[in-house]
Structures are given as C-alpha cells and as structure tokens.
Amino acid sequence: PSSTAHNNDGDGNAVSLPMPVPLFRRKPLISIAIWLGFILGTLSVLFWQNASRANSPQLSPILELVPIDSGGNPELARTARLVTTVFTNDLSHFKIARIRIVGDGEAVSPISEKENSYRLISRLETEDQNSSRLYLSIDDTKTDTLIWSREVQLPTGRRETADALIPILGEINGPMGIIAAHDTIMSKERNDGGYPCLLKYLSFMRTREESIEGKVTACFKKPVKEQRMEATILAARAMFAIEHRGARNNFDVATDEAISFARAALAADPHDGSANFAMARFSYLKKDCTSARFYTSRTVEANPNNPVFMATLAGLAKMCNYPDAEKLLDRAFRTQSPYFAKGRLLLILGALGQDRPEKIAELVSSDLPQARYNRINYYLAESLIAASQGRRDDAVRYWQLFSETIPPGGQSAEEKLRPIVALPAMRRRLVAY
C-alpha cells in the first residue's frame, strides 16, 4: 500500500500526509535504535571509566604477606614466626609497596581498581639439622602471574637468620627491587605525580637516560595526592636537582636548590628515610660534617636495609669521621643489591676509603647491565675487583672496556675517573690501585 495520503488544506489545495508505518515494518527500526543506544551507552561508560582511571592518582601498591607454610613442623614454626617478624617490621621501612598482613583464611583480593596488589607467598622446609630453606615467590594479584621467586638458606640462630634475610628485603621492596621494576613497566605511560613519578626518577637514577630526564622534570611539578609519598617525593626531587644535566652549569646553585627541597621533605616527615638520606648526602657535599654525621645516623635509624642509602653513605662516612663508619660499611655489604651497579662501585670505594680492601671479596656477582651508565659503573667495579684479587689481565681488560664506554673526555686515567669519582684524593688512589 502507498505510504502517502492526500487531503485538503481547507483552501482547496491538496496536501500530502505521511501514512503510519505498519508495525511489522517498524520492528527492525526499533531493534536498530535499541542496539545503537546500547552500544553508545557502553562506549560512553568505557570512556568514562578510562578517563577516570587516567585522571585518578596511581597509589603505591600493596604487598600482602601471606602466612608462611611450615608444614606443621614445630621447629619450622618458630623460624616462620621470626621470618614473619623481620618481613613485617623491615619491609615497611621502604616507600615502594605498603605492607598488609593477611591472616589465615582472610581474603587476599586487591583493595581497589586504583591500586596494584602483590602477594608474598613463603614456604619453609628442613635443609639439615643446622639450617632450613625458605622458598619465596611474589604474585601480581591482578593478573595472577608469578613475577619473582627466590630460595634462601637460613641458619638456626635468630641473629644469623635475620642477617640472611637482609638482602632479600631490598630485592623485594627496595628502590631497585622487583616490585619497583614491575611497576615501572606497568606505569610507563603515566605522567602524573606521586608514586609513578618516583618510579620514573628511580629509572633515571639507574640509567641516566636523557629521554627519561624530561619526564621526571615534568612529573615532579605535579601534585602528590598520596600523603605517605610527600616527603619521599620531595627528597627525590632534591636529589634530582643535582643529578640532571642542567645542574652541571652551576652546581652550587643546584645544591642550594636541592637542600631547600630536602628541608621541605624533612618538614613533611622528619622520620622519612629518603628525606634524611638526602640531607646527609648534601651535608657531605657541603662539608658540613656535624650535619652529615647527624643525618647519616637518622637515615640508618629510618631504613637500615636500603641498598642505595647504605652503599652511598658508607662511601662518604670517612670524609667526616662518622663514628660508626666501619659498622656502616659492614651493613652496606649485607644490604647490597646485584641490580644496583653504582652501588657495587660505591661499596668498593668505601672499602678502599676505609683501608679495608679485603671487604671487596664479599661483593656478590652481577650480570652485565644493559644501560650504558650502568655498564660504566659495572666495568670500573669489575676492574677494581680484579685488581684487588691480583688478576692483572682481567683488571686491564675491564679498564679498557670502561675507557671505551665512558663518554669522550680526558685521556689520562685520572681524567677518565673524574665524571665518576668526585674526590681528587680518591681518584688518585684508584689510579694507583
């Protein structure tokens, strides 16, 4: 039938009027409209969720500590309680992941969509009558994937057991640890302040890549929306003030700016490890030994197991006759991380600075890093290790690799060391070594 009818407009003119579309012909149109509305609604919800997620601050992750499986063995149960105490107390000193204790039978799901959550699972088994073996693994709970595992042989004594766990603490929750490394990859595209900015700074600190430097500069200017991170971010900003390329143009001005950020960090949280470490480091630079000794002690109190803090301060302590310099160096060797190439070099400098070259034998082995900055530190460290052990050919070989990797500069050995070692006396000592 025709879909148009004719009528009169009252003046004798014919007017065409649309006829109603039959119901059987309207059903497809209604279905299409419903589906279009559903699709548009879904797309708008997804867009809103993604926009909200992009605009919401990324909080530091949560590390859930699951009760240690000791298989019902009473002897192992006592060791499990000690391990749990060490993990609970000392992992919380780091400002990477927040620590959450999970009781037996308690749900271990992530806290919210804005937060990443990791799960530390542990199992103890008897090794022999004098030791046990601790098996550790960390899962990313959002993807339910294993991101790290480790085995640790534990002696029977309480003190020895605690000491055996010290390197693991930094490897889990430290600035060069697995959680920081995993989160750095996961948050690579985020440019907001706070925790993602700290990760970018830590990545820059490891590699000194120019492509990261600009991103760190930008994100440090953005607000920090997680209160627990305020002092740590200010301290990182203080250290970045003397580490970026522009600082070389006027180092004194850069140092003054850095100290102002460090003071702000201490005002935000006087007990923050990073804030005290930053102030200690700048006090050594300024040769303010009274402040250097004070803030070194405060840093050790705040976080005695941080491989970056301990290695750096152990290399500086003798400059100001820090009273516990030897204990600090011993602590630094216990906290050392194979993933911190600069830290291995700092430990060598600390050992030589304290006339204790025998400590170099305690360095753990490390793989060749990928980033050029890390390879520079790695080759120099390996050259010095070989020299300390009388392996002249290896010492020469690694020195040659160091010379080829470092940016072009002076030709003498002392000039090649200048960008790496600030103190002239230490440079001369390394050349002689």
C-alpha positions, 0 to 999 in steps of 0.5 A, a space after each residue: 500500500 502507498 505510504 502517502 495520503 492526500 487531503 485538503 488544506 481547507 483552501 482547496 489545495 491538496 496536501 500530502 500526509 505521511 501514512 503510519 508505518 505498519 508495525 511489522 515494518 517498524 520492528 527492525 527500526 526499533 531493534 536498530 535504535 535499541 542496539 545503537 543506544 546500547 552500544 553508545 551507552 557502553 562506549 560512553 561508560 568505557 570512556 568514562 571509566 578510562 578517563 577516570 582511571 587516567 585522571 585518578 592518582 596511581 597509589 603505591 601498591 600493596 604487598 600482602 604477606 601471606 602466612 608462611 607454610 611450615 608444614 606443621 613442623 614445630 621447629 619450622 614454626 618458630 623460624 616462620 614466626 621470626 621470618 614473619 617478624 623481620 618481613 613485617 617490621 623491615 619491609 615497611 621501612 621502604 616507600 615502594 609497596 605498603 605492607 598488609 598482613 593477611 591472616 589465615 583464611 582472610 581474603 587476599 583480593 586487591 583493595 581497589 581498581 586504583 591500586 596494584 596488589 602483590 602477594 608474598 607467598 613463603 614456604 619453609 622446609 628442613 635443609 639439615 639439622 643446622 639450617 632450613 630453606 625458605 622458598 619465596 615467590 611474589 604474585 601480581 594479584 591482578 593478573 595472577 602471574 608469578 613475577 619473582 621467586 627466590 630460595 634462601 638458606 637460613 641458619 638456626 640462630 635468630 641473629 644469623 637468620 635475620 642477617 640472611 634475610 637482609 638482602 632479600 628485603 631490598 630485592 623485594 621492596 627496595 628502590 631497585 627491587 622487583 616490585 619497583 621494576 614491575 611497576 615501572 613497566 606497568 606505569 610507563 605511560 603515566 605522567 602524573 605525580 606521586 608514586 609513578 613519578 618516583 618510579 620514573 626518577 628511580 629509572 633515571 637514577 639507574 640509567 641516566 637516560 636523557 629521554 627519561 630526564 624530561 619526564 621526571 622534570 615534568 612529573 615532579 611539578 605535579 601534585 602528590 595526592 598520596 600523603 605517605 609519598 610527600 616527603 619521599 617525593 620531595 627528597 627525590 626531587 632534591 636529589 634530582 636537582 643535582 643529578 640532571 644535566 642542567 645542574 652541571 652549569 652551576 652546581 652550587 646553585 643546584 645544591 642550594 636548590 636541592 637542600 631547600 627541597 630536602 628541608 621541605 621533605 624533612 618538614 613533611 616527615 622528619 622520620 622519612 628515610 629518603 628525606 634524611 638520606 638526602 640531607 646527609 648526602 648534601 651535608 657531605 657535599 657541603 662539608 658540613 660534617 656535624 650535619 652529615 654525621 647527624 643525618 647519616 645516623 637518622 637515615 640508618 635509624 629510618 631504613 637500615 636495609 636500603 641498598 642505595 642509602 647504605 652503599 652511598 653513605 658508607 662511601 662518604 662516612 670517612 670524609 667526616 669521621 662518622 663514628 660508626 663508619 666501619 659498622 656502616 660499611 659492614 651493613 652496606 655489604 649485607 644490604 647490597 643489591 646485584 641490580 644496583 651497579 653504582 652501588 657495587 662501585 660505591 661499596 668498593 670505594 668505601 672499602 678502599 676509603 676505609 683501608 679495608 680492601 679485603 671487604 671487596 671479596 664479599 661483593 656478590 656477582 652481577 650480570 652485565 647491565 644493559 644501560 650504558 651508565 650502568 655498564 660504566 659503573 659495572 666495568 670500573 667495579 669489575 676492574 677494581 675487583 680484579 685488581 684487588 684479587 691480583 688478576 692483572 689481565 682481567 683488571 686491564 681488560 675491564 679498564 679498557 672496556 670502561 675507557 671505551 664506554 665512558 663518554 669522550 673526555 680526558 685521556 689520562 686515567 685520572 681524567 677518565 675517573 673524574 665524571 665518576 669519582 668526585 674526590 681528587 684524593 680518591 681518584 688518585 688512589 684508584 689510579 694507583 690501585 
